[in-house]
Amino acid sequence: MLTSGGDCQALNATMRGVAKSLYKMFEDVEIVGFEDGYKGLMYADYHIMKSSDFSGILTKGGTILGTSRQPFKLMRTPDENGLDKVEAMKHTYRKLKLECLVVLGGNGSQKTANLLREEGLNVVSLPKTIDNDLWGTDMTFGFQSAIDVATNAIDCIHTTAASHGRVFIVEVMGHKVGWLTLYAGIAGGADIILLPEIPYDPDVVVNAIRERTRQGKRFSILAVAEGAISKEDAALSKKELREKKKNQIVYPSVAYEIGAQITEKTGQEVRVTVPGHMQRGGEPCPYDRVLATRLGAAAANLIKEKKYGYMVAMKNGEITEVPLEEVAGRLKTVDPNCAMIREAKMVGISFGDE
């Protein structure tokens, strides 16, 4: 078993679900825990786990196994000592005579899990990410807990924004997809939500703020995904965008750039808040504890049935499985025309596009 990529709140709860189910199904099951994700599998850094290791961790954030980021695009590139990473992982798997490798991870981790499946290893994976961007599942564990943290940040900003009559921008995690920003923005009552999937027009954003001022509202709150992009920049190629950035003021992040544009056009004070890795931390919320337990039990059942090469998923409220080859390399993005966006616009939320 290993946990890979960025941490999140329900990793331990999910491992617990897998382990407790396996211990109940088999009398002589042995669980090997690899330290720091795929790195532990590569360098044979592991320990034999005991049933007591999985006690008292349902509410514990982070991961008791540790994690690391091992970019998928570098998996076929030898390490600094010339080690073939893929062959090393296969060697460790076979040396330990493992029956199955259980991977808890996000998009890149699922791609590596599928690569190992293609290399002949028995793999079962579980959908971990605060971004909820894994294809094939309606929900990933960690997402709801991150929504709670990001929403609380927006809630806390409301009182100081109202007190000072300022524009506040809360930058929410999400480079390529905006699910977390969308949910937290709506739940926190943000006036403007900017997502990577809906390129924004700075003038539309400014006009939305001016309209609130005209209505006598002293403050505005923006929930901005860290991957939000303007319509102008979205129309450029990657090369053109790099060239453009060379000749511009370098801002710490997109939130600060948007803040500067708002101040320049309106004269209003703007403050930026970045919850950052707080969104990954703390204990898992009750929803994630339930989801983690269900997903873990389902993964154990796949192992019992020797049904390998699948990611456990949730679809329409039911736990099921999806072939890893279908999941790997596919993102689940926010559809700009989905019902949730339409409904948010109906209550007056601006997405900076119209």
VOBA-1610 file (N, C-alpha, C; in pm, whole numbers, padded with zeros to 5 digits, always signed):
BEGIN
Met+00084-00118+00000Met+00000+00000+00000Met+00088+00124+00000Leu+00049+00226-00077Leu+00125+00352-00077Leu+00031+00469-00103Thr+00072+00586-00053Thr+00000+00710-00078Thr+00091+00803-00157Ser+00039+00858-00267Ser+00125+00931-00359Ser+00068+01068-00393Gly+00159+01164-00420Gly+00118+01299-00459Gly+00088+01386-00339Gly+00010+01493-00361Gly-00025+01583-00252Gly-00108+01514-00147Asp-00089+01551-00020Asp-00167+01488+00085Asp-00307+01547+00089Cys-00395+01482+00162Cys-00530+01536+00187Cys-00584+01473+00314Gln-00702+01516+00353Gln-00750+01485+00488Gln-00793+01339+00509Ala-00830+01264+00407Ala-00889+01132+00432Ala-00802+01016+00385Leu-00673+01039+00366Leu-00584+00930+00325Leu-00580+00819+00430Asn-00563+00858+00556Asn-00557+00758+00662Asn-00689+00685+00678Ala-00798+00758+00667Ala-00931+00696+00679Ala-00953+00592+00569Thr-00903+00621+00449Thr-00920+00528+00337Thr-00833+00405+00356Met-00708+00424+00398Met-00621+00308+00425Met-00683+00221+00534Arg-00740+00285+00633Arg-00807+00211+00741Arg-00921+00127+00685Gly-00999+00184+00592Gly-01109+00110+00533Gly-01062-00013+00458Val-00950+00002+00385Val-00892-00112+00312Val-00845-00218+00410Ala-00764-00174+00507Ala-00701-00268+00600Ala-00801-00343+00687Lys-00894-00272+00748Lys-00991-00337+00837Lys-01074-00441+00761Ser-01106-00408+00635Ser-01183-00503+00553Ser-01100-00626+00520Leu-00973-00605+00485Leu-00886-00718+00451Leu-00863-00808+00572Tyr-00842-00747+00688Tyr-00820-00827+00809Tyr-00944-00911+00842Lys-01060-00861+00808Lys-01184-00935+00835Lys-01204-01047+00732Met-01156-01022+00609Met-01175-01119+00501Met-01075-01235+00507Phe-00951-01205+00550Phe-00845-01305+00551Phe-00781-01317+00689Glu-00749-01439+00727Glu-00685-01461+00856Glu-00536-01430+00852Asp-00474-01450+00737Asp-00328-01439+00730Asp-00281-01330+00634Val-00360-01226+00616Val-00320-01119+00525Val-00202-01041+00582Glu-00110-01002+00494Glu+00004-00919+00534Glu+00003-00793+00450Ile+00006-00677+00516Ile+00003-00549+00446Ile+00140-00483+00459Val+00197-00451+00342Val+00327-00384+00337Val+00303-00236+00308Gly+00355-00149+00392Gly+00340-00005+00371Gly+00467+00055+00314Phe+00457+00118+00196Phe+00572+00182+00135Phe+00579+00328+00179Glu+00698+00372+00219Glu+00716+00508+00268Glu+00727+00607+00152Asp+00662+00720+00168Asp+00674+00831+00072Asp+00636+00794-00071Gly+00524+00726-00086Gly+00468+00700-00218Gly+00550+00607-00306Tyr+00551+00638-00437Tyr+00623+00554-00532Tyr+00773+00550-00503Lys+00822+00653-00436Lys+00964+00657-00398Lys+00998+00537-00311Gly+00910+00503-00219Gly+00932+00387-00133Gly+00931+00257-00211Leu+00847+00250-00314Leu+00842+00130-00397Leu+00968+00118-00482Met+01018+00232-00530Met+01141+00232-00612Met+01262+00185-00532Tyr+01275+00240-00411Tyr+01396+00216-00332Tyr+01375+00114-00218Ala+01265+00039-00228Ala+01236-00066-00129Ala+01239-00014+00014Asp+01178+00102+00034Asp+01168+00161+00167Asp+01028+00129+00220Tyr+01019+00028+00305Tyr+00888-00021+00346Tyr+00894-00080+00487His+00777-00108+00542His+00769-00184+00666His+00641-00267+00666Ile+00645-00376+00737Ile+00527-00462+00750Ile+00434-00397+00852Met+00311-00375+00813Met+00218-00305+00901Met+00141-00402+00989Lys+00100-00353+01104Lys+00021-00431+01198Lys-00121-00376+01202Ser-00214-00456+01248Ser-00352-00409+01255Ser-00365-00287+01346Ser-00278-00279+01448Ser-00282-00166+01540Ser-00243-00035+01471Asp-00168-00044+01358Asp-00130+00077+01284Asp-00252+00150+01228Phe-00360+00075+01209Phe-00479+00133+01147Phe-00586+00172+01249Ser-00550+00166+01377Ser-00643+00207+01482Ser-00621+00354+01516Gly-00727+00424+01539Gly-00719+00564+01581Gly-00679+00662+01470Ile-00692+00621+01344Ile-00650+00710+01235Ile-00767+00759+01149Leu-00890+00721+01185Leu-01006+00764+01106Leu-01014+00915+01096Thr-00981+00984+01204Thr-00995+01130+01207Thr-00862+01203+01189Lys-00757+01128+01161Lys-00623+01188+01152Lys-00592+01231+01008Gly-00555+01359+00992Gly-00521+01411+00860Gly-00384+01364+00814Gly-00346+01401+00692Gly-00217+01361+00638Gly-00214+01213+00604Thr-00096+01154+00607Thr-00082+01011+00579Thr+00026+00950+00667Ile-00005+00842+00734Ile+00091+00776+00824Ile+00205+00713+00746Leu+00189+00697+00614Leu+00295+00638+00532Leu+00387+00744+00469Gly+00346+00870+00478Gly+00423+00974+00410Gly+00394+00971+00260Thr+00428+01079+00192Thr+00401+01086+00048Thr+00508+01170-00021Ser+00511+01163-00151Ser+00603+01244-00231Ser+00545+01257-00370Arg+00592+01359-00441Arg+00549+01377-00580Arg+00655+01316-00672Gln+00614+01221-00752Gln+00701+01158-00851Gln+00635+01179-00987Pro+00669+01288-01057Pro+00600+01323-01182Pro+00596+01207-01281Phe+00479+01183-01336Phe+00461+01072-01431Phe+00551+01088-01553Lys+00568+01213-01599Lys+00648+01236-01719Lys+00796+01200-01699Leu+00838+01184-01573Leu+00977+01149-01545Leu+00994+01002-01505Met+00884+00925-01509Met+00890+00786-01465Met+00984+00701-01552Arg+00995+00737-01679Arg+01083+00661-01768Arg+01224+00720-01773Thr+01245+00827-01696Thr+01378+00890-01691Thr+01455+00834-01572Pro+01576+00779-01593Pro+01655+00724-01481Pro+01683+00831-01375Asp+01699+00787-01250Asp+01731+00883-01143Asp+01877+00926-01153Glu+01923+01006-01055Glu+02058+01062-01062Glu+02168+00956-01060Asn+02132+00833-01016Asn+02229+00723-01014Asn+02209+00626-01129Gly+02122+00666-01223Gly+02099+00581-01340Gly+01998+00470-01319Leu+01927+00475-01206Leu+01829+00370-01176Leu+01707+00381-01267Asp+01667+00270-01326Asp+01543+00262-01403Asp+01428+00251-01304Lys+01351+00358-01290Lys+01248+00365-01185Lys+01141+00257-01200Val+01095+00239-01323Val+00989+00141-01347Val+01037+00000-01316Glu+01156-00034-01363Glu+01211-00167-01337Glu+01236-00186-01187Ala+01277-00078-01121Ala+01302-00086-00976Ala+01172-00115-00900Met+01064-00050-00940Met+00935-00074-00875Met+00888-00216-00899Lys+00904-00264-01019Lys+00865-00402-01051Lys+00950-00502-00971His+01078-00471-00956His+01169-00559-00882His+01126-00569-00735Thr+01094-00453-00674Thr+01050-00453-00534Thr+00922-00533-00517Tyr+00829-00513-00608Tyr+00699-00582-00605Tyr+00721-00734-00607Arg+00807-00779-00698Arg+00829-00923-00714Arg+00915-00981-00603Lys+01011-00902-00557Lys+01097-00947-00448Lys+01015-00976-00323Leu+00916-00891-00296Leu+00831-00908-00178Leu+00717-01006-00201Lys+00707-01056-00326Lys+00601-01151-00363Lys+00463-01096-00330Leu+00442-00969-00370Leu+00314-00905-00343Leu+00206-00962-00433Glu+00087-00971-00378Glu-00028-01016-00458Glu-00092-00899-00530Cys-00082-00781-00468Cys-00148-00663-00525Cys-00084-00536-00470Leu-00083-00432-00550Leu-00038-00300-00506Leu-00159-00209-00495Val-00180-00150-00377Val-00292-00057-00355Val-00236+00085-00357Val-00286+00166-00450Val-00236+00303-00469Val-00346+00403-00434Leu-00316+00495-00344Leu-00407+00605-00313Leu-00346+00732-00371Gly-00409+00787-00474Gly-00348+00902-00538Gly-00438+00975-00634Gly-00387+01089-00683Gly-00461+01173-00776Gly-00426+01143-00920Asn-00436+01245-01005Asn-00425+01224-01148Asn-00294+01161-01191Gly-00181+01222-01153Gly-00051+01167-01191Gly-00027+01029-01133Ser-00071+01009-01010Ser-00053+00880-00944Ser-00132+00770-01013Gln-00250+00806-01063Gln-00332+00707-01135Gln-00266+00669-01268Lys-00199+00765-01331Lys-00128+00735-01456Lys-00013+00637-01430Thr+00058+00659-01320Thr+00166+00567-01286Thr+00111+00431-01248Ala-00002+00428-01177Ala-00066+00301-01141Ala-00103+00224-01267Asn-00154+00295-01367Asn-00190+00229-01493Asn-00066+00180-01567Leu+00043+00257-01559Leu+00169+00215-01620Leu+00216+00083-01559Leu+00208+00072-01427Leu+00249-00051-01359Leu+00156-00166-01394Arg+00030-00135-01414Arg-00065-00238-01461Arg-00023-00290-01597Glu+00014-00196-01685Glu+00059-00235-01819Glu+00187-00318-01814Glu+00265-00297-01708Glu+00391-00371-01692Glu+00369-00506-01624Gly+00244-00541-01599Gly+00213-00673-01547Gly+00186-00684-01398Leu+00182-00571-01326Leu+00155-00576-01183Leu+00005-00573-01156Asn-00036-00640-01048Asn-00175-00634-01005Asn-00196-00506-00925Val-00283-00419-00971Val-00301-00288-00909Val-00449-00260-00883Val-00477-00205-00766Val-00608-00149-00733Val-00582-00008-00680Ser-00655+00090-00730Ser-00630+00227-00687Ser-00754+00292-00628Leu-00729+00401-00554Leu-00838+00476-00491Leu-00823+00624-00524Pro-00936+00695-00544Pro-00934+00833-00594Pro-00913+00939-00488Lys-00790+00989-00480Lys-00755+01091-00382Lys-00724+01223-00450Thr-00794+01329-00414Thr-00754+01464-00453Thr-00855+01565-00400Ile-00803+01679-00353Ile-00893+01786-00309Ile-00954+01857-00430Asp-00902+01830-00550Asp-00951+01898-00670Asp-01075+01834-00730Asn-01106+01711-00693Asn-01220+01637-00748Asn-01214+01628-00901Asp-01094+01618-00956Asp-01079+01624-01102Asp-01049+01490-01167Leu-01064+01380-01091Leu-01037+01249-01148Leu-01154+01202-01233Trp-01125+01164-01355Trp-01229+01114-01444Trp-01279+00978-01395Gly-01407+00955-01410Gly-01463+00823-01377Gly-01527+00814-01240Thr-01513+00918-01157Thr-01577+00918-01026Thr-01645+01052-01001Asp-01763+01046-00940Asp-01833+01171-00909Asp-01766+01246-00795Met-01699+01171-00708Met-01641+01231-00589Met-01507+01166-00555Thr-01413+01249-00512Thr-01285+01198-00462Thr-01277+01226-00312Phe-01208+01140-00238Phe-01197+01169-00095Phe-01094+01281-00076Gly-01126+01370+00017Gly-01046+01490+00040Gly-01115+01615-00012Phe-01201+01600-00111Phe-01267+01715-00173Phe-01359+01788-00076Gln-01447+01714-00011Gln-01543+01778+00080Gln-01474+01845+00198Ser-01367+01784+00248Ser-01293+01844+00359Ser-01227+01974+00316Ala-01172+01975+00194Ala-01109+02096+00143Ala-01212+02206+00120Ile-01332+02168+00077Ile-01440+02266+00061Ile-01468+02333+00195Asp-01472+02254+00302Asp-01498+02308+00436Asp-01394+02413+00474Val-01266+02383+00447Val-01159+02476+00483Val-01167+02604+00400Ala-01182+02588+00268Ala-01188+02704+00179Ala-01312+02789+00208Thr-01424+02724+00236Thr-01547+02797+00268Thr-01531+02874+00398Asn-01468+02812+00496Asn-01446+02880+00624Asn-01359+03004+00605Ala-01260+02995+00514Ala-01175+03112+00487Ala-01258+03227+00431Ile-01348+03194+00338Ile-01436+03298+00281Ile-01530+03353+00387Asp-01583+03264+00472Asp-01673+03307+00580Asp-01603+03407+00672Cys-01479+03375+00706Cys-01404+03463+00796Cys-01374+03598+00732Ile-01353+03598+00601Ile-01323+03722+00530Ile-01445+03814+00525His-01564+03756+00525His-01686+03837+00513His-01695+03950+00615Thr-01665+03917+00741Thr-01684+04018+00845Thr-01585+04134+00832Thr-01459+04102+00802Thr-01361+04210+00789Thr-01382+04288+00660Ala-01429+04219+00554Ala-01458+04290+00429Ala-01572+04389+00450Ala-01675+04345+00523Ala-01789+04433+00549Ala-01749+04549+00641Ser-01664+04520+00736Ser-01622+04624+00831Ser-01542+04734+00764His-01453+04699+00673His-01364+04795+00610His-01414+04846+00474Gly-01517+04781+00421Gly-01567+04824+00292Gly-01466+04802+00180Arg-01401+04687+00180Arg-01297+04657+00082Arg-01338+04544-00012Val-01258+04528-00115Val-01269+04412-00203Val-01169+04309-00152Phe-01217+04188-00128Phe-01129+04081-00084Phe-01127+03969-00189Ile-01007+03918-00215Ile-00991+03804-00305Ile-00938+03687-00224Val-01009+03575-00229Val-00963+03452-00165Val-00918+03357-00275Glu-00789+03325-00277Glu-00736+03237-00381Glu-00744+03092-00335Val-00818+03014-00412Val-00845+02874-00377Val-00760+02782-00464Met-00717+02669-00409Met-00635+02575-00485Met-00709+02521-00608Gly-00633+02494-00713Gly-00690+02440-00837Gly-00623+02503-00957His-00519+02437-01011His-00446+02492-01125His-00521+02473-01257Lys-00576+02353-01274Lys-00638+02320-01403Lys-00789+02309-01398Val-00844+02282-01281Val-00989+02268-01269Val-01041+02353-01153Gly-01169+02387-01160Gly-01224+02480-01061Gly-01331+02426-00969Trp-01340+02293-00955Trp-01445+02237-00870Trp-01440+02292-00727Leu-01322+02296-00668Leu-01309+02341-00529Leu-01348+02487-00516Thr-01304+02570-00609Thr-01339+02713-00606Thr-01488+02733-00628Leu-01546+02655-00717Leu-01689+02666-00746Leu-01773+02634-00623Tyr-01745+02520-00561Tyr-01824+02480-00443Tyr-01802+02575-00325Ala-01675+02606-00297Ala-01646+02694-00184Ala-01698+02835-00209Gly-01689+02879-00334Gly-01738+03013-00368Gly-01888+03026-00346Ile-01962+02926-00391Ile-02107+02929-00372Ile-02142+02915-00224Ala-02077+02819-00157Ala-02106+02796-00014Ala-02068+02916+00072Gly-01964+02989+00031Gly-01918+03104+00110Gly-01983+03236+00071Gly-02072+03231-00028Gly-02141+03354-00068Gly-02054+03452-00144Ala-01957+03401-00220Ala-01872+03491-00299Ala-01956+03562-00406Asp-01921+03685-00436Asp-01993+03763-00535Asp-01942+03735-00677Ile-01815+03700-00686Ile-01751+03671-00814Ile-01668+03544-00797Ile-01681+03452-00891Ile-01605+03327-00889Ile-01532+03314-01022Leu-01401+03298-01016Leu-01322+03286-01138Leu-01255+03148-01144Leu-01284+03076-01254Leu-01239+02938-01271Leu-01147+02923-01392Pro-01060+02823-01393Pro-00974+02799-01509Pro-01055+02768-01635Glu-01172+02707-01617Glu-01253+02665-01732Glu-01332+02779-01796Ile-01342+02893-01726Ile-01419+03007-01778Ile-01328+03130-01778Pro-01254+03153-01887Pro-01166+03271-01894Pro-01244+03399-01864Tyr-01184+03486-01785Tyr-01254+03607-01741Tyr-01209+03730-01819Asp-01296+03829-01820Asp-01265+03961-01877Asp-01250+04057-01758Pro-01135+04118-01738Pro-01115+04209-01624Pro-01220+04318-01617Asp-01266+04367-01731Asp-01368+04472-01732Asp-01501+04421-01679Val-01533+04295-01709Val-01657+04235-01658Val-01649+04221-01505Val-01532+04181-01456Val-01512+04169-01312Val-01528+04305-01244Val-01466+04407-01300Val-01474+04543-01246Val-01617+04595-01249Asn-01686+04569-01359Asn-01825+04615-01370Asn-01915+04549-01266Ala-01888+04422-01235Ala-01967+04353-01132Ala-01945+04418-00996Ile-01822+04459-00969Ile-01791+04527-00842Ile-01857+04665-00839Arg-01850+04737-00949Arg-01913+04870-00957Arg-02064+04860-00940Glu-02124+04756-00993Glu-02269+04739-00979Glu-02305+04717-00833Arg-02225+04641-00761Arg-02250+04620-00618Arg-02238+04753-00543Thr-02138+04835-00580Thr-02121+04965-00516Thr-02242+05054-00544Arg-02290+05048-00667Arg-02407+05128-00706Arg-02530+05089-00626Gln-02537+04961-00588Gln-02650+04911-00510Gln-02635+04939-00360Gly-02526+05008-00325Gly-02504+05044-00186Gly-02431+04940-00104Lys-02373+04841-00171Lys-02299+04736-00100Lys-02153+04778-00089Arg-02101+04779+00033Arg-01970+04837+00062Arg-01852+04746+00028Phe-01878+04620+00007Phe-01766+04528-00015Phe-01801+04424-00121Ser-01699+04357-00171Ser-01718+04246-00266Ser-01614+04139-00234Ile-01654+04014-00252Ile-01563+03901-00228Ile-01551+03818-00355Leu-01426+03793-00394Leu-01398+03710-00510Leu-01335+03579-00466Ala-01387+03467-00515Ala-01322+03337-00497Ala-01252+03307-00629Val-01120+03302-00626Val-01042+03289-00750Val-00957+03162-00745Ala-00975+03076-00844Ala-00891+02956-00853Ala-00750+02998-00891Glu-00650+02930-00838Glu-00511+02968-00866Glu-00476+02952-01014Gly-00559+02878-01087Gly-00536+02861-01230Gly-00627+02947-01316Ala-00697+03044-01256Ala-00785+03132-01333Ala-00704+03205-01440Ile-00765+03229-01556Ile-00693+03292-01667Ile-00786+03389-01740Ser-00729+03499-01786Ser-00809+03599-01858Ser-00839+03551-02000Lys-00941+03610-02061Lys-00975+03574-02199Lys-00859+03606-02293Glu-00793+03717-02265Glu-00681+03758-02349Glu-00568+03655-02345Asp-00534+03611-02225Asp-00426+03513-02210Asp-00466+03375-02261Ala-00593+03341-02243Ala-00642+03210-02287Ala-00635+03195-02439Ala-00638+03307-02510Ala-00633+03304-02657Ala-00492+03288-02710Leu-00392+03298-02621Leu-00252+03288-02664Leu-00201+03144-02656Ser-00101+03115-02736Ser-00034+02986-02725Ser+00056+02990-02602Lys+00105+02874-02559Lys+00193+02871-02442Lys+00318+02955-02465Lys+00372+02949-02586Lys+00492+03026-02619Lys+00463+03175-02616Glu+00349+03215-02674Glu+00311+03357-02676Glu+00287+03408-02534Leu+00228+03324-02450Leu+00200+03364-02313Leu+00330+03383-02234Arg+00426+03295-02255Arg+00556+03309-02189Arg+00625+03440-02229Glu+00617+03473-02357Glu+00678+03596-02406Glu+00611+03719-02346Lys+00479+03712-02335Lys+00402+03823-02278Lys+00440+03844-02131Lys+00452+03735-02057Lys+00484+03744-01914Lys+00622+03805-01889Lys+00714+03786-01987Lys+00849+03840-01971Lys+00849+03992-01961Asn+00751+04055-02026Asn+00745+04201-02032Asn+00643+04261-01937Gln+00594+04180-01843Gln+00493+04227-01749Gln+00548+04229-01608Ile+00476+04299-01520Ile+00507+04294-01377Ile+00483+04151-01330Val+00576+04097-01252Val+00560+03962-01201Val+00485+03967-01068Tyr+00367+03905-01065Tyr+00286+03901-00942Tyr+00305+03766-00874Pro+00286+03760-00742Pro+00301+03632-00671Pro+00206+03524-00723Ser+00086+03568-00766Ser-00013+03474-00821Ser-00119+03554-00893Val-00211+03483-00956Val-00316+03549-01036Val-00404+03639-00950Ala-00425+03603-00824Ala-00510+03683-00736Ala-00454+03824-00718Tyr-00322+03835-00705Tyr-00260+03965-00688Tyr-00268+04047-00817Glu-00258+03978-00930Glu-00270+04047-01058Glu-00411+04104-01076Ile-00510+04025-01045Ile-00649+04070-01054Ile-00674+04184-00955Gly-00618+04172-00836Gly-00633+04277-00735Gly-00577+04410-00783Ala-00461+04405-00848Ala-00398+04528-00900Ala-00485+04591-01009Gln-00545+04508-01092Gln-00631+04558-01199Gln-00757+04625-01142Ile-00811+04565-01038Ile-00931+04622-00975Ile-00900+04757-00911Thr-00789+04765-00840Thr-00750+04891-00776Thr-00726+04999-00880Glu-00660+04963-00988Glu-00630+05060-01094Glu-00757+05115-01158Lys-00856+05029-01177Lys-00977+05069-01248Lys-01084+05131-01158Thr-01082+05096-01028Thr-01188+05144-00939Thr-01138+05233-00826Gly-01011+05223-00793Gly-00958+05299-00681Gly-00989+05236-00547Gln-01058+05121-00548Gln-01092+05054-00421Gln-00974+04975-00366Glu-00970+04968-00232Glu-00867+04887-00169Glu-00898+04739-00190Val-00796+04662-00222Val-00812+04518-00243Val-00714+04444-00153Arg-00763+04341-00088Arg-00678+04255-00006Arg-00689+04111-00057Val-00576+04042-00056Val-00572+03904-00104Val-00543+03809+00012Thr-00620+03701+00018Thr-00599+03596+00118Thr-00576+03465+00046Val-00470+03394+00084Val-00437+03267+00021Val-00432+03157+00128Pro-00539+03081+00146Pro-00540+02973+00246Pro-00433+02867+00217Gly-00398+02850+00090Gly-00290+02758+00053Gly-00308+02617+00105His-00200+02564+00165His-00201+02423+00205His-00290+02395+00326Met-00346+02498+00386Met-00449+02475+00488Met-00562+02391+00430Gln-00587+02407+00300Gln-00697+02335+00236Gln-00673+02184+00229Arg-00549+02143+00248Arg-00516+02001+00250Arg-00511+01944+00391Gly-00511+02033+00491Gly-00481+01990+00627Gly-00601+01975+00718Gly-00572+01931+00838Gly-00676+01912+00939Gly-00743+01776+00925Glu-00839+01753+01011Glu-00907+01623+01010Glu-01010+01615+00897Pro-01039+01495+00847Pro-01140+01481+00741Pro-01279+01507+00797Cys-01362+01569+00716Cys-01500+01595+00757Cys-01578+01463+00761Pro-01693+01459+00827Pro-01771+01335+00836Pro-01802+01272+00699Tyr-01835+01355+00600Tyr-01866+01301+00467Tyr-01747+01223+00414Asp-01627+01280+00424Asp-01508+01212+00373Asp-01476+01086+00451Arg-01506+01084+00580Arg-01481+00963+00659Arg-01570+00848+00610Val-01694+00882+00580Val-01787+00780+00529Val-01744+00733+00390Leu-01713+00830+00302Leu-01671+00797+00166Leu-01543+00713+00169Ala-01447+00752+00250Ala-01319+00680+00260Ala-01341+00536+00304Thr-01428+00517+00402Thr-01456+00383+00453Thr-01520+00296+00345Arg-01615+00354+00273Arg-01683+00279+00166Arg-01586+00243+00053Leu-01506+00341+00011Leu-01410+00315-00096Leu-01307+00211-00054Gly-01260+00221+00070Gly-01162+00125+00120Gly-01215-00016+00124Ala-01338-00031+00171Ala-01400-00164+00176Ala-01417-00222+00036Ala-01455-00136-00059Ala-01474-00182-00197Ala-01342-00225-00259Ala-01233-00152-00227Ala-01101-00189-00278Ala-01060-00326-00224Ala-01087-00350-00096Ala-01055-00480-00036Ala-01133-00592-00104Asn-01255-00563-00140Asn-01338-00664-00206Asn-01283-00698-00344Leu-01232-00596-00416Leu-01171-00622-00546Leu-01050-00714-00530Ile-00972-00691-00424Ile-00855-00775-00397Ile-00899-00918-00367Lys-01003-00931-00287Lys-01056-01064-00253Lys-01098-01138-00379Glu-01160-01066-00472Glu-01209-01128-00596Glu-01100-01137-00703Lys-00980-01090-00669Lys-00867-01087-00764Lys-00904-01010-00891Lys-00976-00904-00871Lys-01019-00819-00981Lys-00929-00696-00985Tyr-00821-00705-01060Tyr-00718-00602-01059Tyr-00728-00511-01181Gly-00656-00397-01173Gly-00654-00303-01284Gly-00768-00203-01282Tyr-00823-00179-01162Tyr-00938-00089-01149Tyr-00913+00020-01045Met-00979+00133-01064Met-00987+00236-00961Met-01127+00229-00902Val-01134+00226-00771Val-01264+00230-00704Val-01322+00370-00720Ala-01452+00381-00745Ala-01513+00510-00773Ala-01653+00520-00714Met-01704+00643-00712Met-01843+00664-00675Met-01918+00720-00794Lys-02029+00659-00828Lys-02113+00707-00937Lys-02259+00700-00892Asn-02326+00817-00899Asn-02466+00826-00861Asn-02492+00771-00720Gly-02399+00801-00630Gly-02417+00761-00491Gly-02378+00619-00459Glu-02342+00540-00560Glu-02305+00401-00539Glu-02156+00381-00565Ile-02095+00291-00489Ile-01953+00260-00507Ile-01939+00155-00617Thr-01851+00181-00711Thr-01828+00091-00823Thr-01679+00093-00857Glu-01643+00039-00973Glu-01503+00044-01015Glu-01494+00082-01162Val-01382+00144-01198Val-01359+00190-01335Val-01222+00139-01379Pro-01211+00088-01502Pro-01080+00041-01549Pro-00976+00153-01543Leu-00859+00122-01490Leu-00752+00221-01477Leu-00714+00282-01611Glu-00720+00202-01716Glu-00682+00253-01849Glu-00777+00361-01897Glu-00900+00363-01845Glu-00995+00468-01882Glu-00973+00594-01800Val-00923+00579-01679Val-00903+00691-01588Val-00776+00769-01620Ala-00668+00695-01647Ala-00535+00753-01662Ala-00530+00862-01769Gly-00481+00979-01728Gly-00459+01088-01823Gly-00582+01169-01859Arg-00695+01145-01792Arg-00819+01219-01825Arg-00861+01303-01705Leu-00888+01431-01731Leu-00933+01522-01626Leu-01084+01541-01632Lys-01144+01553-01516Lys-01286+01587-01507Lys-01295+01736-01477Thr-01326+01815-01578Thr-01329+01961-01563Thr-01472+02012-01543Val-01482+02136-01502Val-01613+02201-01486Val-01665+02241-01624Asp-01785+02199-01656Asp-01849+02238-01781Asp-01906+02379-01764Pro-01858+02477-01842Pro-01906+02616-01827Pro-02057+02630-01846Asn-02118+02530-01911Asn-02262+02536-01938Asn-02343+02443-01847Cys-02279+02391-01741Cys-02350+02297-01654Cys-02456+02368-01570Ala-02545+02288-01515Ala-02657+02343-01437Ala-02609+02423-01318Met-02502+02379-01253Met-02453+02448-01134Met-02407+02590-01166Ile-02340+02608-01279Ile-02297+02741-01321Ile-02419+02827-01353Arg-02514+02771-01425Arg-02636+02845-01460Arg-02711+02890-01334Glu-02722+02800-01237Glu-02794+02831-01114Glu-02720+02937-01033Ala-02586+02930-01032Ala-02508+03031-00961Ala-02527+03168-01024Lys-02532+03173-01156Lys-02555+03299-01224Lys-02695+03352-01196Met-02791+03263-01177Met-02929+03305-01149Met-02939+03380-01017Val-02852+03345-00921Val-02857+03415-00791Val-02765+03536-00789Gly-02706+03568-00904Gly-02629+03692-00915Gly-02478+03680-00908Ile-02427+03556-00904Ile-02281+03539-00901Ile-02224+03564-01041Ser-02118+03642-01047Ser-02050+03668-01175Ser-01932+03574-01191Phe-01915+03524-01313Phe-01799+03439-01343Phe-01701+03513-01433Gly-01721+03645-01443Gly-01628+03729-01516Gly-01628+03711-01666Asp-01729+03643-01719Asp-01730+03614-01861Asp-01835+03691-01939Glu-01933+03746-01868Glu-02041+03817-01939Glu-02111+03915-01847
//
